[in-house]
Amino acid sequence: MSQIPFAWVPAGGGRHVSEDRRPSGRTQFPEGQVVSTLCGQALEAREGELAWLWWTCPECDTRAREIVGAPPRRDTESQA
C-alpha cells in the first residue's frame, strides 16, 4: 500500500490538506505549527476532537482527490 503524500489538518477554522512534513513520530501536526495548505494558505494547526468536525475546505478536498485519483465530490456530499 502506498503512502498518501499529504495529511488532513484542522487549521484556520476548517479542515485543510497539507503536504508539509509532520514532525517525526507524529500522525498530526502539533498545535500552533504553521502549515502550507493545498488551497494556498499558511495556517496554524489546531488539535482536539472538535477541530476535526470543522467544515472541509472545498479547494483542499478537490486537490487531494486529484492527487490520489479519487472522483470529485458530488454536490450532495459537500452539503452534509
N, CA, C and O atoms as a DFTB+ gen file, in Angstrom:
320 C
 N C O
     1  1       0.845      -1.174       0.000
     2  2       0.000       0.000       0.000
     3  2       0.894       1.242       0.000
     4  3       1.821       1.339       0.805
     5  1       0.627       2.171      -0.880
     6  2       1.440       3.382      -0.965
     7  2       0.994       4.411       0.061
     8  3      -0.159       4.430       0.491
     9  1       1.931       5.258       0.440
    10  2       1.652       6.327       1.389
    11  2       0.941       7.481       0.687
    12  3       1.308       7.848      -0.429
    13  1      -0.052       8.042       1.319
    14  2      -0.703       9.244       0.804
    15  2       0.247      10.403       1.089
    16  3       0.716      10.545       2.218
    17  1       0.539      11.234       0.089
    18  2       1.568      12.272       0.244
    19  2       1.100      13.541       0.943
    20  3       1.731      14.588       0.798
    21  1       0.023      13.470       1.688
    22  2      -0.486      14.647       2.372
    23  2      -1.172      14.230       3.660
    24  3      -1.371      13.043       3.916
    25  1      -1.531      15.220       4.467
    26  2      -2.267      14.964       5.704
    27  2      -3.366      15.996       5.852
    28  3      -3.195      17.164       5.505
    29  1      -4.495      15.548       6.373
    30  2      -5.560      16.483       6.727
    31  2      -5.149      17.169       8.015
    32  3      -4.552      16.551       8.897
    33  1      -5.470      18.447       8.121
    34  2      -5.095      19.213       9.306
    35  2      -6.180      20.232       9.632
    36  3      -6.561      21.024       8.770
    37  1      -6.686      20.222      10.876
    38  2      -7.603      21.285      11.263
    39  2      -6.802      22.569      11.456
    40  3      -5.848      22.607      12.233
    41  1      -7.193      23.600      10.751
    42  2      -6.470      24.878      10.813
    43  2      -7.358      25.974      10.254
    44  3      -8.140      25.734       9.334
    45  1      -7.246      27.161      10.795
    46  2      -7.994      28.294      10.264
    47  2      -9.497      28.106      10.287
    48  3     -10.199      28.663       9.444
    49  1     -10.004      27.337      11.231
    50  2     -11.447      27.135      11.343
    51  2     -12.015      26.110      10.378
    52  3     -13.235      25.983      10.269
    53  1     -11.161      25.374       9.674
    54  2     -11.624      24.355       8.740
    55  2     -10.658      23.192       8.696
    56  3      -9.590      23.230       9.307
    57  1     -11.043      22.154       7.967
    58  2     -10.157      21.009       7.752
    59  2      -9.494      21.208       6.400
    60  3     -10.163      21.270       5.369
    61  1      -8.181      21.307       6.416
    62  2      -7.404      21.557       5.211
    63  2      -6.473      20.385       4.949
    64  3      -6.406      19.448       5.745
    65  1      -5.753      20.437       3.832
    66  2      -4.783      19.413       3.476
    67  2      -3.423      20.076       3.320
    68  3      -3.301      21.154       2.738
    69  1      -2.394      19.403       3.856
    70  2      -1.028      19.910       3.737
    71  2      -0.105      18.799       3.271
    72  3      -0.261      17.640       3.656
    73  1       0.855      19.167       2.440
    74  2       1.902      18.237       2.022
    75  2       3.182      18.447       2.833
    76  3       4.198      17.804       2.565
    77  1       3.137      19.349       3.829
    78  2       4.296      19.570       4.689
    79  2       4.617      18.298       5.465
    80  3       3.744      17.465       5.707
    81  1       5.890      18.162       5.853
    82  2       6.298      17.021       6.678
    83  2       5.847      17.228       8.107
    84  3       6.013      18.307       8.676
    85  1       5.279      16.190       8.676
    86  2       4.932      16.222      10.089
    87  2       6.166      15.880      10.913
    88  3       7.050      15.168      10.437
    89  1       6.232      16.376      12.132
    90  2       7.372      16.031      12.986
    91  2       7.483      14.514      13.151
    92  3       6.472      13.812      13.184
    93  1       8.693      14.025      13.253
    94  2       8.950      12.593      13.389
    95  2       8.121      11.981      14.514
    96  3       8.048      12.517      15.620
    97  1       7.510      10.862      14.206
    98  2       6.726      10.137      15.194
    99  2       5.313      10.648      15.405
   100  3       4.583      10.115      16.241
   101  1       4.914      11.670      14.666
   102  2       3.565      12.243      14.828
   103  2       2.705      11.920      13.623
   104  3       3.183      11.896      12.489
   105  1       1.421      11.668      13.884
   106  2       0.472      11.457      12.793
   107  2      -0.254      12.749      12.438
   108  3      -0.868      12.852      11.376
   109  1      -0.180      13.747      13.344
   110  2      -0.818      15.035      13.118
   111  2       0.198      16.148      13.344
   112  3       1.250      15.935      13.946
   113  1      -0.131      17.325      12.857
   114  2       0.703      18.489      13.126
   115  2       0.412      18.981      14.537
   116  3      -0.741      18.963      14.967
   117  1       1.431      19.418      15.260
   118  2       1.193      19.912      16.617
   119  2       0.481      21.258      16.615
   120  3       0.588      22.038      15.669
   121  1      -0.239      21.505      17.684
   122  2      -0.954      22.767      17.882
   123  2      -0.009      23.942      17.636
   124  3       1.086      23.998      18.195
   125  1      -0.442      24.872      16.801
   126  2       0.315      26.090      16.552
   127  2       1.329      26.023      15.432
   128  3       1.837      27.062      15.011
   129  1       1.646      24.819      14.927
   130  2       2.606      24.736      13.822
   131  2       1.978      25.340      12.572
   132  3       0.848      24.999      12.223
   133  1       2.692      26.224      11.899
   134  2       2.195      26.820      10.665
   135  2       2.429      25.830       9.531
   136  3       3.545      25.347       9.334
   137  1       1.371      25.535       8.793
   138  2       1.452      24.595       7.672
   139  2       0.985      25.278       6.393
   140  3       0.148      26.181       6.425
   141  1       1.538      24.835       5.274
   142  2       1.087      25.281       3.958
   143  2      -0.027      24.346       3.520
   144  3       0.093      23.128       3.656
   145  1      -1.106      24.903       2.996
   146  2      -2.242      24.078       2.594
   147  2      -2.356      24.021       1.069
   148  3      -1.796      24.857       0.359
   149  1      -3.079      23.033       0.588
   150  2      -3.273      22.901      -0.859
   151  2      -4.098      24.039      -1.440
   152  3      -4.096      24.246      -2.653
   153  1      -4.804      24.782      -0.590
   154  2      -5.568      25.933      -1.076
   155  2      -4.726      27.207      -1.061
   156  3      -5.240      28.296      -1.318
   157  1      -3.427      27.071      -0.759
   158  2      -2.509      28.191      -0.866
   159  2      -2.390      29.080       0.355
   160  3      -1.898      30.204       0.248
   161  1      -2.826      28.608       1.511
   162  2      -2.739      29.409       2.723
   163  2      -1.636      28.876       3.635
   164  3      -1.216      27.726       3.504
   165  1      -1.180      29.699       4.540
   166  2      -0.294      29.293       5.625
   167  2      -1.103      29.473       6.899
   168  3      -1.429      30.599       7.278
   169  1      -1.432      28.359       7.568
   170  2      -2.348      28.386       8.714
   171  2      -1.745      27.652       9.898
   172  3      -0.924      26.750       9.731
   173  1      -2.162      28.047      11.107
   174  2      -1.722      27.366      12.323
   175  2      -2.584      26.136      12.570
   176  3      -3.812      26.215      12.611
   177  1      -1.917      24.999      12.735
   178  2      -2.620      23.752      13.034
   179  2      -3.279      23.825      14.399
   180  3      -2.783      24.490      15.308
   181  1      -4.386      23.145      14.528
   182  2      -5.104      23.036      15.798
   183  2      -5.241      21.561      16.137
   184  3      -5.232      20.704      15.253
   185  1      -5.366      21.279      17.406
   186  2      -5.573      19.910      17.868
   187  2      -6.886      19.846      18.631
   188  3      -7.431      20.874      19.033
   189  1      -7.386      18.648      18.828
   190  2      -8.606      18.452      19.599
   191  2      -9.688      17.804      18.763
   192  3      -9.739      17.963      17.543
   193  1     -10.538      17.082      19.433
   194  2     -11.595      16.341      18.747
   195  2     -12.566      17.246      18.003
   196  3     -12.984      16.912      16.894
   197  1     -12.933      18.378      18.582
   198  2     -13.903      19.257      17.927
   199  2     -13.358      19.861      16.642
   200  3     -14.113      20.107      15.702
   201  1     -12.064      20.100      16.594
   202  2     -11.472      20.678      15.393
   203  2     -11.670      19.772      14.178
   204  3     -11.749      20.261      13.051
   205  1     -11.749      18.462      14.395
   206  2     -11.955      17.542      13.265
   207  2     -13.381      17.595      12.725
   208  3     -13.672      17.001      11.687
   209  1     -14.269      18.298      13.419
   210  2     -15.656      18.437      12.957
   211  2     -15.878      19.735      12.182
   212  3     -16.989      19.992      11.717
   213  1     -14.845      20.547      12.038
   214  2     -14.968      21.786      11.281
   215  2     -15.289      21.480       9.825
   216  3     -15.111      20.349       9.372
   217  1     -15.763      22.488       9.086
   218  2     -16.071      22.340       7.668
   219  2     -14.812      21.913       6.910
   220  3     -13.692      22.156       7.359
   221  1     -15.009      21.287       5.782
   222  2     -13.905      20.848       4.935
   223  2     -13.676      21.877       3.843
   224  3     -14.602      22.251       3.124
   225  1     -12.442      22.329       3.725
   226  2     -12.091      23.290       2.681
   227  2     -12.335      22.645       1.314
   228  3     -11.712      21.629       1.006
   229  1     -13.221      23.201       0.488
   230  2     -13.530      22.569      -0.790
   231  2     -12.336      22.537      -1.743
   232  3     -12.188      21.576      -2.498
   233  1     -11.487      23.556      -1.728
   234  2     -10.327      23.549      -2.629
   235  2      -9.313      22.477      -2.211
   236  3      -8.772      21.769      -3.060
   237  1      -9.059      22.361      -0.908
   238  2      -8.154      21.306      -0.438
   239  2      -8.717      19.923      -0.773
   240  3      -7.981      19.037      -1.207
   241  1     -10.021      19.745      -0.571
   242  2     -10.659      18.463      -0.859
   243  2     -10.522      18.106      -2.340
   244  3     -10.178      16.973      -2.679
   245  1     -10.787      19.060      -3.209
   246  2     -10.682      18.820      -4.652
   247  2      -9.257      18.459      -5.036
   248  3      -9.041      17.494      -5.770
   249  1      -8.281      19.219      -4.550
   250  2      -6.882      18.967      -4.889
   251  2      -6.404      17.632      -4.336
   252  3      -5.664      16.917      -5.013
   253  1      -6.814      17.280      -3.111
   254  2      -6.433      15.994      -2.516
   255  2      -6.989      14.839      -3.345
   256  3      -6.297      13.849      -3.581
   257  1      -8.234      14.968      -3.783
   258  2      -8.834      13.926      -4.608
   259  2      -8.097      13.766      -5.938
   260  3      -7.919      12.648      -6.422
   261  1      -7.671      14.881      -6.524
   262  2      -6.904      14.823      -7.769
   263  2      -5.577      14.086      -7.556
   264  3      -5.167      13.288      -8.398
   265  1      -4.911      14.353      -6.438
   266  2      -3.615      13.735      -6.146
   267  2      -3.724      12.217      -6.066
   268  3      -2.866      11.503      -6.585
   269  1      -4.779      11.719      -5.414
   270  2      -4.913      10.271      -5.236
   271  2      -5.767       9.610      -6.318
   272  3      -5.947       8.393      -6.301
   273  1      -6.293      10.396      -7.257
   274  2      -7.095       9.834      -8.344
   275  2      -8.503       9.455      -7.941
   276  3      -9.116       8.592      -8.569
   277  1      -9.022      10.084      -6.905
   278  2     -10.396       9.820      -6.451
   279  2     -11.366      10.671      -7.267
   280  3     -11.002      11.744      -7.749
   281  1     -12.595      10.196      -7.420
   282  2     -13.574      11.001      -8.161
   283  2     -13.918      12.273      -7.401
   284  3     -13.774      12.329      -6.180
   285  1     -14.370      13.288      -8.118
   286  2     -14.766      14.538      -7.456
   287  2     -15.931      14.290      -6.503
   288  3     -16.732      13.376      -6.698
   289  1     -16.006      15.115      -5.482
   290  2     -17.120      15.028      -4.528
   291  2     -18.387      15.498      -5.232
   292  3     -18.382      16.495      -5.954
   293  1     -19.448      14.775      -5.011
   294  2     -20.745      15.195      -5.566
   295  2     -21.336      16.293      -4.718
   296  3     -21.030      16.385      -3.529
   297  1     -22.182      17.135      -5.303
   298  2     -22.786      18.251      -4.582
   299  2     -23.509      17.814      -3.313
   300  3     -23.454      18.513      -2.301
   301  1     -24.183      16.673      -3.352
   302  2     -24.928      16.229      -2.180
   303  2     -23.993      15.871      -1.033
   304  3     -24.378      16.018       0.127
   305  1     -22.767      15.403      -1.318
   306  2     -21.814      15.059      -0.271
   307  2     -21.260      16.320       0.388
   308  3     -21.028      16.325       1.597
   309  1     -21.046      17.379      -0.372
   310  2     -20.436      18.575       0.183
   311  2     -21.397      19.384       1.041
   312  3     -20.972      20.300       1.745
   313  1     -22.685      19.060       0.995
   314  2     -23.681      19.789       1.771
   315  2     -24.043      19.060       3.061
   316  3     -24.954      19.481       3.774
   317  1     -23.347      17.983       3.363
   318  2     -23.658      17.191       4.571
   319  2     -23.341      17.949       5.834
   320  3     -23.542      17.431       6.932
